[in-house]
Amino acid sequence: MIGRWPSALCLLLSVTGLPVSAEMLTGRVVGVHDGDTLTLLVVGNQQVTVRLAGIDAPEPE
């Protein structure tokens, strides 16, 4: 029974983890809103807001 605990723990952590979505963007940073949110100017002069997940950044006061 003890041999199942590591497997069960790994399964639980993988299922309950944060949602992850990744996409490769190339552009120029045109604005920083706070420690983990920025705006990129990408191809076609389109602005994209990017929120970085999993980092500990200070928020503005």
N, C-alpha and C positions, 0 to 999 in steps of 0.2 A: 504494500500500500504506500509506503514511503517513496518508492520509486516513481510514483505517479505525480507527486507534488511538483517537481520541477517542470514537467511537461504541462501540467494544469496551469501553473503560474505563468509560463510563457504564453500559453494560449489566452489566458485572461488579459495579460498586458497587451498583447497584439490586438485583441478585439476591442478593448476599452481605450486604446490610445487616441490621440488627437487626430481628427481628419486631416489627411495630407493631400495636397494637390500641387503639382509642380508643372511649370511651363517655362521654357527658355525664352527670355526676353532680352533684346539688345536695344539699348537706348541711352538717353542722357537724363540724368536726374535734374528735374526742374523745380522740385519743391520737397521740403522735408516738413512733415506735419507734427510729428513727435518722434520719440525714440525708435519706433518700429513701423512707421507708416511714411511712405514717400510716393512722389509722383514721377513717373518716367515719361519722356517724350520718345515714342517709338516710331518706326517706319510709317510714313504717311502722315506725319505730324499729329498722331493720335496720342492723347494723354491717358495713361493707365495708372491707377492707384494701386500700390503694392503694399501689402501688410506682411511683415516678416513674423513667422511663427516660431515659438520655442526659444526666444531670446528674452533676457531680462534687461529692459531698457527703461530709463527714467521717463516719466510723463511730465509735460510742462505744468507749471503751477500757475 
